[in-house]
Amino acid sequence: MKKLLFVLAVSMAIGLGVSVASAATRCNPVLTPGEDLARVAANCPPSTTFTIKDGTYKLSRAVNASSGDSFKGVYSDGTRPKIDANGAEMAFNVGGTNRVTISGLSISGQSAKPRRGR
């Protein structure tokens, strides 16, 4: 804790303006069931490889992917990690990105998009 405070004090003194929230936020792209995939993805930089271990993940909101991100399910029992979109319109939002890879996952629980007039 002393080192963190020292880094923050030095950063402020030289004008870097590092906030306590950003210094405390960390990216841990190896996920186990029960973790909030959308929150973890939001705290990681673009081009992160997320390792999603076997189990079930219920989303609180769509996962906003960044360009270059890779979401890889890891399993050994023949069943892929399950992503439950929890009624959201989409599980992964990849709009405006490029080179996003999603593999080895079972995705379900998305709501049907409303149909537009014909």
C-alpha positions in Angstrom: 0.0 0.0 0.0 2.9 2.4 0.8 4.3 1.8 -2.7 0.9 2.6 -4.3 0.6 5.8 -2.3 4.2 6.8 -3.2 3.5 6.2 -6.9 0.4 8.2 -6.7 2.2 11.1 -4.9 5.0 11.1 -7.4 2.6 11.0 -10.4 0.6 13.9 -9.1 3.8 15.9 -8.4 5.0 15.5 -11.9 1.6 16.2 -13.4 0.6 12.8 -14.7 -2.8 13.0 -12.8 -3.2 9.3 -12.1 -6.4 8.8 -10.2 -6.8 6.3 -7.4 -9.6 4.5 -9.3 -7.5 3.9 -12.4 -4.4 2.9 -10.4 -6.5 0.4 -8.4 -8.3 -1.1 -11.5 -6.5 -4.1 -12.9 -7.0 -6.3 -15.8 -7.2 -10.0 -15.0 -8.2 -11.7 -18.3 -8.4 -15.3 -16.9 -12.0 -15.8 -15.8 -13.6 -18.4 -13.6 -17.4 -19.0 -13.3 -19.2 -16.3 -11.3 -16.9 -13.5 -12.5 -18.5 -10.5 -14.4 -17.2 -10.9 -17.9 -18.5 -7.5 -19.0 -16.8 -5.7 -16.1 -13.5 -7.5 -16.6 -13.5 -6.7 -20.4 -14.2 -3.0 -19.6 -11.1 -2.9 -17.4 -8.7 -4.3 -20.0 -6.9 -2.6 -22.9 -7.6 -3.4 -26.5 -6.0 -6.6 -27.9 -6.5 -8.6 -24.7 -6.9 -12.4 -24.8 -9.6 -13.5 -22.4 -9.3 -17.1 -21.2 -12.8 -18.2 -20.1 -12.6 -21.3 -18.0 -15.3 -24.0 -18.1 -18.6 -23.2 -16.3 -21.5 -20.8 -16.7 -21.3 -17.0 -16.9 -24.5 -14.9 -16.6 -24.1 -11.5 -18.1 -25.3 -8.3 -16.4 -25.0 -6.5 -19.8 -23.4 -7.1 -23.2 -19.6 -7.5 -23.2 -18.2 -4.5 -25.1 -15.3 -5.9 -27.1 -12.3 -3.8 -28.2 -10.4 -4.2 -31.4 -8.0 -7.1 -31.3 -9.7 -8.8 -28.3 -10.0 -12.6 -28.2 -12.5 -14.5 -26.1 -11.4 -18.1 -25.8 -13.3 -20.8 -23.9 -11.2 -23.4 -22.2 -12.7 -26.8 -21.4 -11.8 -30.5 -21.2 -15.1 -32.3 -20.7 -16.6 -31.8 -24.2 -19.0 -29.0 -23.0 -17.9 -25.4 -23.7 -18.1 -22.6 -21.2 -21.7 -21.2 -21.3 -22.4 -17.5 -21.7 -25.9 -16.7 -20.7 -26.9 -13.3 -22.2 -29.7 -13.1 -19.6 -32.3 -11.7 -22.0 -30.0 -9.0 -23.6 -30.3 -8.4 -27.3 -26.6 -9.4 -27.7 -24.0 -11.1 -25.6 -20.9 -9.5 -27.3 -21.0 -6.0 -28.7 -18.3 -5.9 -31.5 -19.7 -2.8 -33.3 -16.9 -0.4 -34.5 -14.2 -3.0 -33.8 -12.0 -5.2 -36.0 -10.1 -8.4 -35.4 -12.3 -9.7 -32.5 -12.2 -13.5 -32.1 -14.8 -15.4 -30.1 -14.2 -19.2 -29.9 -14.9 -22.2 -27.8 -18.0 -20.7 -26.1 -21.7 -21.7 -26.0 -23.8 -18.5 -26.1 -27.5 -18.5 -25.3 -30.2 -16.4 -23.6 -30.3 -13.6 -26.1 -33.7 -11.9 -26.7 -35.1 -11.8 -30.2 -34.6 -8.5 -32.0 -37.8 -6.7 -32.5 -39.0 -7.0 -36.1 -39.3 -3.8 -38.1 -42.2 -3.1 -40.4 -42.1 -4.8 -43.8 
